[in-house]
Amino acid sequence: MGFQDLDAVFDDTLSLPIGDKVYVVPAPDAELGLWCQRMISAGLMIQAGQTPPDNMPALTLDDGDEEALYRRMLGDTYNELINDAVSWPRIQLIGQTALLWIGSGRPLAEEFWNSGGDPEAFPPLRKPSRGSTSTAGVRTTKRPASTTGTKSRRATSKR
């Protein structure tokens, strides 16, 4: 039988329909793909009540970080969405869907998209039961900076 040409059997883009238009998110590069996988893993660890290691990305993004991440994940599609006057909540849903697609695969992204981003309709975002206080994988405080390779100054006290 042999291997078929990958272009004939594999689509490495994500097509998201909004109204009469389909927006196509391009394939991520390896660096972005691995970063998204680590971000998803960190969220799952937090949701399970574990503390992610320091080499995991922080899950709190300010507005500028969020926009930069969406621009990077969506590529030229981000500008297309802006030019088409797509609302910010829809762009956020598209960006979050792209993050799940890149970090966890098409089935999970599709389930999230089809839930409309509703955490109650999307099991992986539901708050865990059994007394957990997790915020469903959302970090509310940033991790302290690593001190690896740094030396502390000794405080000298003059009395």
N, C-alpha and C positions, 0 to 999 in steps of 0.2 A: 504494500500500500504506500508507504513512504509518507514523509511530512508534506502537508500542503503549505503553500505560501502563507505566511503569517498574516499578510495584508488581506487575504481572502477569508480568514476565519476569526480575526481578532480586531475589535474596535477599541482603541485606547483613548477614545474621547467620551464625554458624557453629554447626552442630548437632553435638555430640559424644556418641555413645552410650557409656554405661557400664552394663553389665548390662541391666536392664530399663528404665533411665531414659535420657532424652536431655537433656543440658544444652545450653542455647542461649546462646552468647556474643553479646552485642549488637554492633552496628556501632560502630567507634571514631569519635571525632571527628577532624577534620582534623589537629589538633595532634599527637595520639597517633599517627595514621597516618603522618605525615611523620617523627616521631621514630623509629618502628619501622623505617621504610625506611632511615633513616640508620644505625641500629644494625646492621641486616643488611648494609648496604654496608660499614660499618667492619669487621665480622667477615670479610667476603669479602676485603677488602683485606689484613687481617692474615694470612689463610690463604694469600694469594698472595705473602706476604713483603713487602708494602708497608706503609708507615706512614700511617695515616689522618690527614687534616688535623685541626687542633685543634678545629674546629667539629663534629666527629663525637662522638657520645656515647661515654663510657667503657664498656667491655664487662664490667667487674668490678662486681658489685653485692654489697653486704653483705646480711645476712639481712633487715634492715628495708627496704632498697631493693627487694629481690626481692619481698617480700610486697606492698609498695606498688604495684609495677609490676603484679603479678597482680591486685590489687584494682582497679586502674585499667583494665586490659585486659578483665577479666571482668565488671566491674560487679556487679550484684546476684547474678549467677551464682556469684561467689566466696562470698558469704554462704550461698547455697544448698548449695554443696559442703561448707562447714564444718558447717552444720546437719545434713547427711546423713552426717556423719562419714567423708567421703571421705579417704583417706590422703594425707599430704603428698606422697609420690612421684607419686601420680596427679594431684594439684593442680599439681605442677611440670610434668608432662607436658602437662596441659591449658593451662597458662600458656605453655609453650614453643611449643605448637601454635598458640595464639592469636597469639603474636609472629610466627611464620612466616606465618600467614594474613594478618595486618595488614600486615606488611612485604614479603611476597613473593607473596601470592596463595593461593588455595584449592588448586591442584594440589600445590604444595610442602608445604603444611600437611598435606594428606591423606596424602602419601607418608610424612612424618615420623610422623604418628599411626599409620598402618598398620605402621610399623616398630617400634612400641612405644617409640620414642625411642632405639633402639639405633644408636649412631654407626656401627657396622660394617655395618648393614643400610641405612643412609641415606647415600647417596653424598656429599651436600654437607657432612656432618659428619666424613667419614673424614679422617684425617690425610693430607696430601699426600705423595706419594712423591717420588723423585728428590732425596733428600738434604735436603729442607726440614726445618726444625726447628719449624715452626708447630705450634701446639696447636689446630688446627682452628677457628680464629676466636675462641678464648678469650683475652682479655687477662689477664695475670697481675699486671700492675702498672698503677697508675693513671697517666694522663698528667699531667705537671706543669701547674699552673695557668697560664693565659695571663698574660703580663706586658704585654700591649698596653695602652697608655695609662698605664703606671706608670713612675715614674722611680726609678732606683737611688739609694740614699744613698751618698755617697762615704765610704769608711772613712778615718778619720783615725788615724794611728798616732802615739803619743807614746813617744818613746824617751828 
